[in-house]
């Protein structure tokens, strides 16, 4: 894939069902090779339909979709589907063979690859998702989290350059969710996450596209969109849980006069570290606020960063030890 060619490009895309219901309306966007992008929006926004256009499961009513410069149309579907791998929300939609090995080998075998190459890809894909040694196990006897990772392996085995995930963290336990997040962060693939889990979007993605009623209403850095309470709530979403926790603790620190010094110190340090972890970069940090709050302590510009919470907690803790 050329770095000069968009991995995914849609131009004035409309999609309308035969009954006349318009799902997508003039959707135009471009995703570069290697980008990690979150596609977010309320239920019924058109996210699943958009996903289905990327490997030709559906075709636009009007407009064009290009994958690595190739127009998605009936004549190009074989090539397109080798480049775009979709990991569905329910892994059982992708698993249908008697063993783990057979499920992962299905894609490479259909590409006409030699047995040695198929075997190599199966082992590599299972290792990537942490399922080494599962080859002969029944896919149906795995846990949900293991089946979710197996579904990813079935896609990885045929070597797509673009990975599209439909609600990747749904019904996953915390440990497997963390393993998935780590894998996504380390991957060099072009990744599109279609998700309601805004915490995974905040942690994994550099960019966020907000789709509502079939239209793109925001397309910007993930940290900007996901810190914007007003924008999210106007589109039936809410702040990521990590940011809501930050806001709650910040309010406790500022408003609980009877909070002892040790707790102030702990909360202050947590907020300081959390702000650095979820800022847009090493210098600019976002504070959770409504748009009608224009106080200097909430500015987004000029590298303003107030350490009041951290410093107040540290100062009070030091005084208590004197």
C-alpha positions in Angstrom: 0.0 0.0 0.0 1.4 3.4 -1.1 1.7 6.1 1.6 0.6 8.6 -1.0 -2.7 6.7 -1.6 -5.5 6.8 0.9 -6.1 3.4 2.5 -9.9 4.2 2.7 -11.5 7.0 0.7 -15.2 7.8 0.4 -16.5 10.5 -1.8 -20.1 11.9 -1.5 -21.4 8.5 -0.5 -25.1 8.0 -0.2 -26.8 4.7 0.8 -30.6 4.3 0.6 -32.6 1.2 1.2 -35.2 0.1 -1.3 -38.0 1.4 0.9 -36.5 4.9 0.5 -34.9 5.2 4.0 -31.6 7.1 3.6 -28.9 5.7 5.9 -25.8 7.5 4.6 -25.9 11.1 3.2 -23.0 12.6 1.4 -20.3 10.9 3.5 -16.8 12.0 2.5 -13.6 11.0 4.3 -10.1 9.8 3.8 -8.0 7.5 6.0 -4.3 7.3 5.6 -2.3 4.0 5.7 -1.5 3.1 9.2 -4.0 5.4 10.8 -6.1 4.2 13.8 -9.5 5.8 13.5 -12.6 5.5 15.7 -16.0 5.7 14.0 -18.5 6.6 16.7 -22.1 7.6 16.8 -25.5 6.7 18.4 -27.5 3.7 17.4 -28.9 4.0 13.9 -26.2 6.5 12.9 -25.1 4.4 9.9 -21.9 3.0 11.2 -22.6 -0.7 10.3 -23.7 0.4 6.8 -20.6 2.4 6.3 -18.6 -0.7 7.4 -20.4 -2.9 4.9 -19.4 -0.6 2.0 -15.7 -1.0 2.7 -15.4 -4.6 1.4 -18.4 -4.5 -0.9 -21.0 -6.3 1.2 -23.1 -3.3 0.2 -22.4 -0.9 -2.6 -23.3 2.9 -2.4 -26.5 4.2 -4.0 -24.5 7.2 -5.1 -20.9 8.2 -4.7 -17.7 6.2 -4.6 -15.6 4.1 -2.2 -11.9 3.5 -2.9 -9.6 1.1 -1.1 -5.9 1.7 -1.7 -6.9 3.5 -4.9 -9.2 0.8 -6.2 -12.9 1.5 -6.7 -15.1 -0.8 -4.8 -17.4 -2.4 -7.4 -18.6 -5.8 -8.4 -15.6 -6.4 -10.6 -13.0 -5.6 -7.9 -14.5 -7.4 -4.9 -12.0 -10.3 -4.9 -9.1 -7.9 -4.7 -10.9 -5.6 -2.2 -11.7 -8.4 0.2 -8.1 -9.4 0.3 -7.2 -5.9 1.5 -10.0 -5.3 4.0 -10.7 -7.6 6.9 -13.8 -7.1 8.9 -14.0 -8.5 12.5 -17.7 -8.8 13.4 -19.2 -8.0 16.8 -20.3 -11.6 17.3 -17.4 -14.0 16.6 -19.8 -16.9 15.9 -20.7 -15.1 12.7 -17.1 -15.9 11.5 -16.5 -19.3 13.0 -17.9 -22.4 11.3 -15.2 -25.0 11.1 -14.7 -28.0 13.4 -11.3 -26.9 14.8 -9.5 -23.7 15.5 -6.9 -24.6 12.8 -9.5 -25.1 10.2 -11.2 -21.8 10.9 -7.9 -19.9 10.6 -6.8 -21.8 7.5 -10.1 -21.2 5.6 -9.1 -17.8 4.3 -5.5 -18.7 3.1 -6.8 -21.9 1.5 -9.3 -19.9 -0.5 -6.5 -17.7 -1.7 -5.0 -20.8 -3.3 -1.9 -20.8 -1.1 0.4 -23.8 -0.7 -0.1 -26.0 2.3 3.2 -24.9 3.9 2.3 -21.3 3.5 -1.2 -21.9 5.0 0.3 -23.7 8.0 2.8 -20.9 8.5 0.0 -18.3 8.4 -2.2 -20.2 10.8 0.6 -20.5 13.4 1.6 -16.9 13.1 -2.0 -15.6 13.4 -2.8 -17.7 16.4 0.5 -16.6 18.1 -0.4 -12.9 17.4 -3.7 -13.2 19.2 -2.3 -15.4 22.1 -3.9 -18.7 21.0 -0.7 -20.8 20.4 -1.4 -24.5 20.9 -5.1 -24.1 20.3 -4.9 -25.7 16.8 -6.9 -28.9 17.4 -9.4 -27.5 19.9 -13.0 -27.0 18.9 -13.9 -23.4 18.1 -17.3 -23.8 19.8 -15.8 -24.9 23.1 -13.7 -21.7 23.6 -14.7 -18.9 25.9 -16.3 -15.8 24.3 -13.0 -13.8 24.7 -11.0 -16.7 23.1 -13.6 -16.9 20.2 -13.3 -13.1 19.8 -9.5 -13.4 19.4 -9.9 -16.5 17.1 -12.2 -14.4 14.8 -9.4 -11.8 14.6 -6.9 -14.6 13.7 -9.2 -15.8 10.9 -8.9 -12.4 9.4 -5.2 -11.9 10.0 -4.4 -15.2 8.3 -5.1 -13.9 4.8 -3.0 -10.8 5.3 -5.4 -7.8 4.9 -3.8 -4.3 5.0 -6.9 -2.8 6.6 -8.8 -4.1 9.7 -12.3 -3.0 10.5 -13.8 -3.9 13.9 -17.4 -3.9 14.8 -17.7 -3.2 18.5 -14.4 -5.0 19.3 -14.7 -5.0 23.1 -18.4 -6.0 23.5 -18.9 -8.8 26.1 -15.2 -9.2 26.7 -13.9 -9.7 30.2 -11.4 -7.0 31.5 -8.2 -9.1 30.9 -9.1 -10.0 27.3 -10.2 -6.5 26.7 -6.8 -5.3 27.9 -5.0 -7.8 25.6 -7.1 -6.6 22.6 -6.3 -3.0 23.4 -2.6 -3.7 23.6 -2.7 -5.6 20.3 -4.5 -2.8 18.6 -2.0 -0.2 19.9 1.0 -2.2 18.7 -0.4 -3.1 15.3 0.9 -1.3 12.2 -2.3 -2.0 10.2 -4.8 0.6 9.1 -7.5 0.2 11.8 -11.1 1.4 11.9 -12.9 0.8 15.1 -16.7 1.1 14.9 -17.6 1.3 18.6 -19.7 2.7 21.4 -16.8 2.0 23.8 -15.3 5.5 23.8 -12.7 4.5 26.3 -11.1 2.1 23.9 -11.3 4.8 21.2 -9.6 7.3 23.5 -6.8 4.8 24.3 -6.2 3.3 20.8 -7.2 5.9 18.2 -5.5 9.1 17.1 -8.5 10.3 15.2 -12.3 10.1 15.6 -15.1 10.4 13.1 -18.6 11.2 14.6 -21.5 9.9 12.5 -25.1 11.0 13.3 -28.2 10.4 11.1 -26.0 9.2 8.3 -23.8 12.4 8.2 -20.3 13.2 9.5 -20.8 15.9 12.1 -17.2 15.9 13.4 -13.8 14.6 12.2 -10.8 15.5 14.3 -8.2 14.3 16.8 -9.7 11.7 19.0 -8.6 13.6 22.2 -10.5 16.7 21.0 -13.8 15.0 20.2 -13.8 12.6 23.1 -13.1 15.4 25.6 -16.0 17.5 24.2 -18.9 16.9 26.6 -21.3 19.2 24.7 -20.6 17.6 21.3 -21.0 14.1 22.6 -24.2 14.8 24.5 -25.7 16.6 21.5 -25.2 13.3 19.6 -26.6 11.0 22.3 -23.1 9.9 23.6 -21.3 10.7 26.8 -17.7 11.2 27.9 -15.5 8.1 28.2 -15.6 6.6 31.6 -12.0 7.5 32.2 -12.8 11.2 31.8 -15.9 11.0 33.9 -13.8 9.5 36.7 -11.3 12.3 36.3 -14.1 14.9 36.5 -15.7 13.2 39.6 -12.4 13.0 41.5 -11.5 16.6 40.5 -14.8 17.8 41.9 -14.3 15.8 45.1 -10.8 17.4 45.5 -12.2 20.9 45.1 -15.4 20.6 47.0 -14.9 18.3 49.9 -13.4 20.5 52.6 -13.4 17.6 55.1 -11.2 15.4 52.9 -8.1 14.4 54.8 -4.6 15.3 53.5 -3.6 11.7 52.6 -6.6 11.3 50.3 -6.0 14.8 48.8 -2.5 13.8 48.0 -3.5 10.4 46.4 -6.3 12.0 44.3 -4.0 14.9 43.3 -1.3 12.6 42.1 -3.8 10.4 40.2 -5.3 13.4 38.5 -1.9 14.7 37.5 -0.9 11.4 36.0 -4.3 10.9 34.4 -4.1 14.3 32.7 -0.7 13.5 31.2 -1.9 10.1 30.0 -5.0 11.5 28.3 -3.8 14.8 27.0 -3.4 15.5 23.3 0.4 15.4 23.7 3.1 15.9 26.2 2.3 19.6 26.7 -1.3 20.4 25.9 -3.9 18.9 28.2 -7.7 19.0 28.1 -9.9 19.7 31.0 -13.5 18.3 31.0 -15.9 21.1 30.8 -19.1 22.5 29.1 -18.6 25.0 26.3 -20.1 27.8 28.4 -17.2 27.6 30.8 -14.5 30.0 29.4 -12.5 30.4 32.6 -8.7 30.5 32.1 -8.3 27.2 33.9 -10.2 25.5 31.1 -8.4 26.8 28.0 -7.4 24.5 25.2 -4.7 26.8 23.9 -1.2 28.1 24.5 -0.1 25.0 26.4 -2.1 26.1 29.5 -2.0 23.3 32.1 -3.0 23.9 35.7 -1.5 21.7 38.3 -3.7 23.0 41.1 -5.1 19.6 41.9 -1.7 18.0 42.1 0.1 20.9 43.8 -2.7 21.5 46.3 -2.7 17.8 47.2 1.1 17.6 47.5 1.3 20.8 49.5 -1.3 19.7 52.1 0.4 16.3 52.4 3.8 17.9 53.0 2.3 20.2 55.7 0.7 17.2 57.4 4.1 15.5 57.7 5.9 18.5 59.3 
